[in-house]
Amino acid sequence: MKILLPVDGTELSLHETRFALRLLQDGLRASFVLANVQEPASFYEIVTADHPQLIENAALEVGEDLIAPSALLLESAGVPYETAVISGDPAQAMLELIEIHQCDMVIMGSRALGLIRRALEGGSTSERLVQDSPVPVLLVKPPPPVEAVEPE
C-alpha cells in the first residue's frame, strides 16, 4: 500500500507521521509519499524576477526542508518513502499527487478553521480532499493541548 502523507514541518505534521508509524507497528505494510505543497509564485514575482527559475528552486528547497523532520522519523524506523514538493492549490495538488504516485490512501491532519476563514477559503483542505479524493482519506485529530503546570 502506498500512502500520501502531506507534511509541513509543524509539530502537528510530526504527530500525523507518528500516527502513520503506529499503523505500521500494528501490522500495516506500506510505503509513503511525503508531500509538501508550496504556494505558487505570484504574477508580480514571476514578472519582476531576473531569474524566475530561482523562485521555483527556492520553493522546492523550502518544501524539502519542511519534509525533513517527517523524513527523519521514517528513516529512523526503516520505512520506505519518497518525497514530492509541488506548488498550487493544496487540495488540487494532493489529488494530482495521488494520481502521479498511484497512492492507495491519504493520511493527513485536520485543523479547525473558524467560520469566516472556512467561508473565504471554500472549506478546509482536508474537507475538500475527503470530498474529491478517489482513495480513502484518514484524518488525524490534533493531539490535545498540553496544559501548562503552574509552579506552586
Stockholm file with secondary structure:
# STOCKHOLM 1.0

chainA/1-152         MKILLPVDGTELSLHETRFALRLLQDGLRASFVLANVQEPASFYEIVTADHPQLIENAALEVGEDLIAPSALLLESAGVPYETAVISGDPAQAMLELIEIHQCDMVIMGSRALGLIRRALEGGSTSERLVQDSPVPVLLVKPPPPVEAVEPE
#=GR chainA/1-152 SS CEEEEECCSSHHHHHHHHHHHHHHHTTCCCEEEEEEEECCCCHHHHHHCSCHHHHHHHHHHHHHHHHHHHHHHHHHTTCCEEEEEEESCHHHHHHHHHHHHTCSEEEEECCCCCHHHHHHHTSCHHHHHHHHCSSCEEEECCCCCCCCCCCC
#=GC SS_cons         CEEEEECCSSHHHHHHHHHHHHHHHTTCCCEEEEEEEECCCCHHHHHHCSCHHHHHHHHHHHHHHHHHHHHHHHHHTTCCEEEEEEESCHHHHHHHHHHHHTCSEEEEECCCCCHHHHHHHTSCHHHHHHHHCSSCEEEECCCCCCCCCCCC
//
